[in-house]
Every structure is written in C-alpha cells, then in structure tokens.
Amino acid sequence: MKFTAPLKGLSLAAILATSVAFPAIAETPADTFVIARNTADAITLDPAECFEFTGSRIVANIYERLFLFEPDDLTKLVGGIAESYEFSEDGKKITVKLRPGLTFHSGNPVTAADVAYSLSRAVKLDKTPAFIIKQIGWTADNVDEAVVAVDDGTVEINILADLSPALVLNLLSSSVASIVDMKEVQKHEVDGDMGYAWLKDNSAGSGPFMLKNWKANEVVMLEAFDDYRQGKPAMNRVVIRHVAEPSAQRLLLEKGDVDAAMELTADQLKGLAGNDDVSAESYPKGYLMYLASNMEHPVLSKPEVREALKYMVDYDGMVGSFLDGQYKIHQNFWPSGMWAAATDTPYSQNMDKAKALIADAGLDADTKITIDTLNKSPFTEVAQSVQASLKELGIDSEIILSDGATLWPKYRARKHELIVARWGPDYSDPHSNADAFAHNPNNDFEAKLTGKLTWRNAWPAEGLTELTDQAAAESDPAKREATYAKLQKMVQEDSPFTIMFQAIGTFGQRAKVKGFVNGVTSDQAYYKTVTK
C-alpha cells in the first residue's frame, strides 16, 4: 500500500513576561498562536514517557510517527514518516519504506536506524505508555531483533504476537511510537539512560514545531520547523500559557491576549454569545462516564438489577442540566468519532420498567448500597442523580466521595459496590477499550489484572474474552469491525457496565482563528493547520 504526502514576532523574554502578569494588549501577533490552558499535568515531553493530556498534545506537534491520523480525516490512518508499507504473507512482518529527504529539527536525516532506535528505546525504558507497543510481543530482550534497519530508508518490523495488521498499525500510530533523533538523543545520554533525563524538557523530533522553551506551570513555546515535510506551518510560533482558572482564561480571550482558551465552563462558553470577536467551539472527546457494578456484590450481581440500572439513569435530565455542553449521551464502550464506534442509544429513563425489574429480583426491604466516585464536578452530581433514582426504586444508597489517589486503588482492589467512573482510550483502535470492557482472561483475585475493568468488577466476561481475542487477531477490516459491533452490543445488553455519557471537548477561540483541529484523543490537537 502506498501513501502520498499531502500537501519572527515576540521575543522569548516578552512571551515569558506575559506568562505571569497578563498585560492587556490589542491582539496577539499575526504569526503567533497563543493558547491559555491549565498545564499543571505536564511532567515530561519525552514521548517514551509522556501520558498526560497537555504533554501528549505538545508531543504530537513536535514529533512524527510512522503512521498517524491527519486533521482532514481523523478516522483514516495514513503515512507520517512512512511512505509505504507491505505485510508479509503470514502477517508477521511489515516492511516499511520511509519518505525520502526528511530531516529532524537538528538537520540530521530521518533514517530507519532512528525508527529502530526509537521503538527499542520506548520498550527498554518501559515507562507508562510502553505497554501499548509491547502488545506487539516486544520485550527489552527481543526488540532489537524485532525492529531492524535494513538500510537507511527501509525498516523491518516483526510482529511477535497474534494481532491483526490494522491493530499493529494503530499501535504504531500512538504517541509512544514517536520517532526521535537518535544522534541528538545519544549526544545527551548520561550513564546509559538513552537521553531520558535530557528529553524530559528538550526535544529531538521532525514534526511541524520545535520546542524552544518550557517553564513548568508558566509557558511552553514552540517554533515552526522550516523543513517540515508538509511545508512550514502558517504560525511561526505557538505559545501555551499556563492559566489555571477558567475565569482568567475567558478574560484573556475576550481581551485578545490569547487566541484560544481550552477549559472554559459551559456557562462561560454561553457567555461568549453576542461577542463577534470570539466563538465557542466543541469536539467529541474519547472519555466515557459509566456506572460499574461489582459482581461480587449479592444485589448488584443480579441480572435484573443491572438491567434496572440502565433504565433508571436520567440521561436526558443530566445532559439537559449540569452536564449541558460537557457530555452527550453515549451507551457503548467505544467513543463516537472513531472507527468502528457503535452510536445507538437504546436506553432512556423508564422508572416503571426499572421498578418491575427490581421486583423480579426480589430484593430485601433493607437493601442498601454504596456509590463511590470522585469528589469533583460533575461526578458528584451524577452520583447524586443515581442516588435519587435508586431511592425511587426503593433502594437506599450512600455516596462516598474520594480523590483519585484514594478512589482508584480502592476500585483496583475490588472494594467498591457501585462506582461512577470514567475511561478513555489509550490509542486509536477499538481494542484499547475492548480490552478493558470485554476481556478478562483470569478473574481470580490473585491475577491482579487491574488494567481491565472486567477484572476490577469481578466479571469473567465469558464468551466476550474469546471474541475480543478474535477481533484483535482478525486481518479482514470488515470482519473486524463487525466483531467490535457485536462486542459493543453484548457489553451494552449484559455486563456490569452502564455506559452513560461521552465527554464533549469545548473551548473558546478568537474569530480570526481558523483551522485549529482537536480530535477524540489527547494527541489529536493540530497547530500546523492554524491560520489567523
């Protein structure tokens, strides 16, 4: 298969000065895209380690991967550094030809050796996102033989697990598979760390922008790369200012001090109406909010009770009030806006049906359950709505609010009863969520498969586990898509999960800004398409 390639302003000192004082200016420079967002989650910009929302967005604009999703079609995988690829007949090897003439920001050529080094480095460092490409069967001991540079422009990738070719390509499109400049990184290696300490706050990529400066909780500054493969971006500079408070973000946006404000509340976005200089924007995000029932619980494990939960949720009431503009109704485990997503929503609140199901379950009059969730909005409000619906069904409940440091270990230890939680894909393939919602190869407590929501809720997922394995290995895209449709239906109809909502990404931007594209996953933010 062949791919064809698509297609100086403020000083650093001035930018840094604005990061704290927020002085009023007429407007941002014409060649600079200025973003206000809370960047407190950014802890590293090394693609082998970065797994946070802010960092992932920045990494996506600094680095290229073999394969990626371009902003003109976020459902279609295309070549990044790869010009073409070919699978062997047995589907166990990919021969990838690189685009000729590509260079890193340093001026070094992009070669197959850089590809092999980058993938090997990510596996050997084994930081949080490494599990994504380790699914291909790679380990620190075998990756150097699995990914081999044949010549400067050709790399052979051996697949050591039973995976569909499409799944492998999607895994290689993830942020952890970004290609780094081997020579530049090795120049900064200390005690065999493969440049780990240096690359946390420096860059060695070939993407549309270069990292010029990063001051944690103050500012990130990117500069356009003249020799980017699709041409130099229209914006010479991207500045991301750390602004923690949404109210401060809105003020900066309306004054013209920033071009985009990423964390405005629903009310603040509505408040932009009538101002012709700004607009409210939205996009689908991959985060799902769901109820989960611990199948070791004597009441919640009853199929009638679990079905009643699906009919008691006030979906419309919540999205019409406190979730307005933040979430939409979505009832399948794979988010809309992504390949193979099912978008049917067969459940709506029907308390008569829910009460009949509860009656069929024959619950004791003193039945009481606990509802765990995060101690922040909108999770507390969702839990309160669930509590009110349970009360109408004759079930008393207690809400237990916790921060993430307390809640997630409790959930991973199966110590919850009913939980209001969220989940998002780790990479752009339905296996990412199927592996969590429909796959449980060992339900024993000692297995500690905490990354699987099935295991956390003590659900064996019998039949679905085997079907998930089949989908992951299926080479025919149409058959694979049909299998994921079946899996989503099965989880929707009979599982511990009541999937309720999908997040809506919202932000405000100046009317003059065009082409700022945000996708379902956190690494689908594109600055190269922005014009003003």
Residue pairs with C-beta under 8 A, 6 or more apart in sequence:
1 84
1 85
1 86
2 83
2 84
3 78
3 79
3 82
3 83
3 84
5 79
5 83
5 99
5 229
5 230
6 70
6 72
6 78
6 230
7 230
7 231
8 31
8 236
8 237
9 29
9 30
9 31
9 32
9 236
9 237
10 29
10 32
10 237
12 212
12 213
12 221
15 213
15 219
15 221
15 239
16 213
16 215
16 218
16 219
17 23
18 25
18 241
18 257
19 215
19 218
19 219
19 241
19 242
20 218
22 248
22 252
22 257
23 257
24 255
24 257
25 255
25 256
25 257
26 256
27 256
27 510
28 34
28 256
28 257
28 258
28 259
28 510
28 532
29 237
30 532
31 234
31 235
31 236
31 237
32 235
32 236
32 237
32 238
32 239
33 235
33 237
33 238
33 239
33 259
33 260
33 513
33 516
33 527
33 530
33 532
34 238
34 239
34 241
34 257
34 258
34 259
34 260
35 238
35 239
35 240
35 241
35 258
35 259
35 260
35 261
35 262
36 241
36 243
36 248
36 249
36 252
36 253
36 258
36 260
36 261
36 262
37 54
37 240
37 241
37 242
37 243
37 249
37 261
37 262
37 263
38 54
38 242
38 243
38 244
38 262
38 263
39 54
39 216
39 217
39 220
39 240
39 242
40 217
40 242
40 244
41 52
41 53
41 54
41 55
42 52
42 54
42 55
42 58
42 214
42 216
42 220
43 52
43 55
44 50
44 52
44 55
44 200
44 201
45 55
45 58
45 59
45 62
45 199
45 200
45 201
45 202
45 203
45 211
45 214
46 127
46 196
46 199
46 200
47 59
47 63
47 122
47 175
47 176
47 177
47 178
47 180
48 121
48 122
48 125
48 127
48 129
48 130
48 176
48 196
48 199
49 125
49 127
49 128
49 129
49 196
49 200
50 56
50 59
50 129
50 175
51 127
51 128
51 129
53 522
54 240
56 175
56 521
56 522
56 523
57 522
57 523
57 525
58 211
58 220
58 222
58 240
59 175
59 178
59 523
60 175
60 207
60 523
60 524
60 525
60 526
61 207
61 208
61 209
61 222
61 238
61 525
61 526
61 527
61 528
62 203
62 205
62 207
62 209
62 210
62 211
62 222
63 175
63 178
63 179
63 180
63 203
63 205
63 206
63 207
64 80
64 81
64 102
64 110
64 178
64 179
64 205
64 206
64 207
64 229
65 80
65 81
65 172
65 173
65 174
65 175
65 177
65 178
65 179
66 79
66 80
66 81
66 82
66 85
66 96
66 115
66 172
66 173
66 177
66 179
67 77
67 78
67 79
67 80
67 82
67 169
67 170
67 172
67 173
68 77
68 78
68 79
68 80
68 173
69 75
69 76
69 77
69 78
69 173
69 428
69 519
69 524
70 76
70 78
71 515
71 517
71 519
71 524
71 526
71 528
71 529
74 337
74 517
74 519
74 520
74 524
75 337
75 338
75 339
77 169
77 170
77 173
77 428
79 85
79 99
80 173
81 98
81 99
81 102
81 110
81 115
81 179
81 206
82 96
82 97
82 98
82 99
83 97
83 98
83 99
83 100
84 96
84 97
85 94
85 95
85 96
85 97
85 169
86 94
86 95
87 93
87 94
87 165
88 94
88 95
91 159
91 165
91 475
92 158
92 159
92 160
93 156
93 157
93 158
93 159
94 156
94 157
94 159
94 165
94 168
95 150
95 154
95 155
95 156
95 157
96 112
96 115
96 154
96 155
96 156
96 157
97 153
97 154
98 110
98 111
98 112
98 115
98 153
98 154
98 155
99 110
99 229
100 153
101 109
102 109
102 110
102 206
102 229
103 109
103 110
103 206
103 227
104 110
104 114
104 181
104 184
104 204
104 205
104 206
105 181
105 203
105 204
105 205
105 206
105 210
105 225
106 181
106 183
106 184
106 204
108 181
108 183
108 184
109 152
110 179
110 206
111 149
111 152
111 153
112 149
112 150
112 151
112 152
112 153
112 154
112 155
113 149
113 152
113 182
114 179
114 180
114 181
114 182
115 147
115 149
115 155
115 179
116 144
116 147
116 148
116 149
116 155
117 180
117 182
117 185
118 177
118 178
118 179
118 180
118 182
119 133
119 138
119 143
119 147
119 157
119 177
120 143
120 144
120 147
121 180
121 185
121 194
122 129
122 130
122 133
122 176
122 177
123 130
123 133
123 134
123 138
123 139
123 140
123 143
124 140
124 143
124 194
125 194
125 196
126 134
126 140
129 174
129 175
129 176
129 426
130 176
131 451
132 171
132 174
132 176
132 177
132 426
132 427
133 171
133 172
133 174
133 176
133 177
135 161
135 163
135 171
136 146
136 159
136 160
136 161
136 163
136 168
136 171
137 146
137 159
137 160
137 161
138 146
138 147
138 160
142 160
145 158
146 157
146 158
146 160
147 155
147 156
147 157
147 158
148 155
148 156
148 158
149 155
150 156
157 168
157 172
159 168
162 469
162 472
162 473
163 171
163 472
163 473
164 471
164 472
164 473
164 474
164 475
164 480
165 475
166 429
166 475
166 477
166 480
167 429
167 431
167 472
170 427
170 428
170 429
170 431
171 177
171 427
171 429
173 427
173 428
174 426
174 427
174 428
174 523
175 523
178 205
179 205
179 206
180 195
180 199
180 204
180 205
181 204
181 205
181 206
184 204
185 194
185 195
185 198
185 199
185 204
186 194
186 195
187 195
188 195
188 197
188 198
188 199
188 202
189 195
189 198
190 197
190 198
195 204
201 214
202 211
203 210
203 211
206 225
206 228
206 229
207 225
207 228
208 224
208 225
208 228
208 230
208 233
208 527
208 528
209 222
209 223
209 224
209 225
209 233
209 238
209 527
209 528
210 222
210 223
210 224
210 225
211 220
211 221
211 222
212 221
212 222
212 223
213 219
213 220
213 221
214 220
214 221
217 242
218 241
218 242
219 239
219 240
219 241
219 242
220 239
220 240
221 237
221 238
221 239
221 240
222 237
222 238
222 239
222 240
222 527
223 236
223 237
224 232
224 233
224 235
224 236
224 237
225 232
225 233
226 232
228 528
230 528
233 527
233 528
233 529
233 530
234 530
234 531
234 532
235 527
235 530
235 531
235 532
238 527
238 530
241 252
241 258
243 249
243 252
243 258
243 261
246 261
246 263
246 264
246 265
246 268
247 268
249 258
249 261
249 262
249 263
249 264
249 508
250 261
250 264
250 268
250 271
250 272
250 508
252 258
252 261
253 259
253 260
253 261
253 264
253 278
253 508
253 509
253 510
254 272
254 275
254 277
254 278
256 277
256 510
258 510
259 509
259 510
259 512
259 513
259 532
260 507
260 508
260 509
260 510
260 513
260 516
261 507
261 508
261 509
262 507
263 507
264 272
264 280
264 506
264 507
264 508
266 324
266 325
266 326
266 506
268 508
269 280
269 325
269 506
269 508
270 280
270 325
272 278
272 279
272 280
272 508
273 280
276 511
277 510
277 511
278 508
278 509
278 510
278 511
279 508
279 509
279 510
279 511
280 506
280 507
280 508
281 506
281 507
281 508
281 509
281 516
282 325
282 504
282 505
282 506
282 507
283 504
283 505
283 518
283 519
283 520
284 328
284 335
284 336
284 337
284 502
284 503
284 504
284 505
284 520
285 335
285 424
285 502
285 503
285 504
285 505
285 520
286 335
286 337
286 338
286 424
286 425
286 502
286 503
286 520
286 521
287 335
287 422
287 423
287 424
287 502
287 503
288 330
288 333
288 335
288 422
288 423
288 424
288 433
288 499
288 501
288 502
288 503
289 327
289 379
289 382
289 420
289 421
289 422
289 499
289 500
289 501
289 502
289 503
290 420
290 421
290 422
290 423
290 497
290 498
290 499
290 500
291 309
291 313
291 386
291 418
291 419
291 420
291 497
291 498
291 500
292 416
292 418
292 419
292 421
292 453
292 456
292 457
292 496
292 497
292 498
293 300
293 301
293 305
293 306
293 309
293 417
293 418
293 457
293 496
293 497
293 498
294 300
294 301
294 414
294 416
294 417
294 418
294 419
294 457
294 458
294 496
295 301
295 457
295 458
295 459
295 496
296 414
296 458
297 369
297 417
299 305
299 361
299 363
299 367
299 369
300 306
300 369
300 417
300 418
300 496
302 361
303 494
304 357
304 358
304 360
304 361
305 357
305 358
305 361
305 363
306 494
306 495
306 496
306 498
307 357
307 494
308 353
308 354
308 355
308 357
308 358
308 361
308 393
309 354
309 498
310 347
310 498
311 347
311 348
311 349
311 350
311 351
311 353
311 354
311 357
312 349
312 351
312 354
312 386
312 389
312 390
312 392
312 393
313 347
313 349
313 385
313 386
313 389
313 498
313 500
314 349
314 385
314 389
315 329
315 345
315 347
315 348
315 349
315 500
315 501
316 329
316 348
316 349
317 349
317 385
318 327
318 381
318 382
318 385
318 500
318 501
319 327
319 328
319 329
319 501
322 377
322 378
322 381
323 378
323 381
323 382
323 501
325 504
325 506
326 378
326 503
326 504
326 506
327 378
327 501
327 502
327 503
327 504
328 501
328 502
328 504
329 345
329 500
329 501
329 502
330 336
330 343
330 345
330 499
330 500
330 501
330 502
331 344
331 345
331 346
331 347
331 492
331 499
331 500
332 341
332 342
332 343
332 344
332 488
332 491
332 492
332 499
333 433
333 434
333 436
333 437
333 438
333 487
333 488
333 491
333 492
333 497
333 499
334 340
334 341
334 342
334 425
334 430
334 433
334 434
334 484
334 488
335 341
335 424
335 425
335 433
335 502
335 520
336 343
336 502
337 519
337 520
338 425
338 428
338 430
338 520
339 428
339 429
339 430
339 481
340 430
340 480
340 481
340 484
340 485
341 430
342 484
342 485
342 488
342 489
342 492
346 492
349 389
351 389
351 392
351 393
354 389
354 393
355 393
355 394
358 393
358 394
358 395
363 394
363 395
365 394
367 394
367 395
367 396
368 395
368 396
368 397
368 398
369 390
369 395
369 396
369 397
369 398
369 417
369 418
370 397
370 398
370 399
370 400
370 416
370 417
370 418
371 383
371 386
371 387
371 397
371 398
371 399
371 400
371 417
371 418
371 419
371 420
372 400
372 402
372 407
372 410
372 411
372 416
372 417
372 418
372 419
372 420
373 379
373 380
373 382
373 383
373 399
373 400
373 401
373 402
373 407
373 419
373 420
373 421
374 380
374 401
374 402
374 403
374 404
374 407
374 420
374 421
375 401
375 402
375 403
379 420
379 422
380 399
380 401
382 420
382 500
383 399
383 401
383 420
384 399
386 397
386 418
386 420
387 397
387 399
390 396
390 397
391 397
397 418
402 410
407 419
407 421
410 416
411 419
411 421
411 456
412 450
412 456
414 445
414 456
414 457
414 458
422 503
423 433
423 436
423 437
423 453
424 521
425 432
425 433
425 520
425 521
426 432
427 521
428 520
428 521
430 471
430 484
431 468
431 471
431 472
434 468
434 471
434 472
434 484
434 487
435 451
435 452
435 468
435 472
436 451
436 452
436 453
436 454
437 453
437 454
437 491
437 495
437 497
438 454
438 461
438 464
438 465
438 467
438 468
438 487
438 490
438 491
438 495
439 452
439 454
439 461
439 464
439 465
439 468
439 469
440 449
440 452
440 454
440 455
440 459
440 460
440 461
440 465
441 449
441 465
442 449
442 455
443 454
443 455
443 458
443 459
443 460
447 455
449 455
450 456
453 497
454 460
454 461
454 465
454 496
457 496
457 497
459 495
459 496
461 468
461 495
463 490
464 487
464 490
464 491
464 495
467 483
467 486
467 487
467 490
468 487
470 483
471 480
471 483
471 484
471 487
474 480
474 483
491 497
491 499
492 499
505 518
507 518
509 516
510 532
512 532
513 530
513 531
513 532
514 530
514 531
514 532
515 526
515 529
515 530
515 531
516 526
516 527
516 529
516 530
517 524
517 525
517 526
517 529
518 524
518 525
518 526
519 525
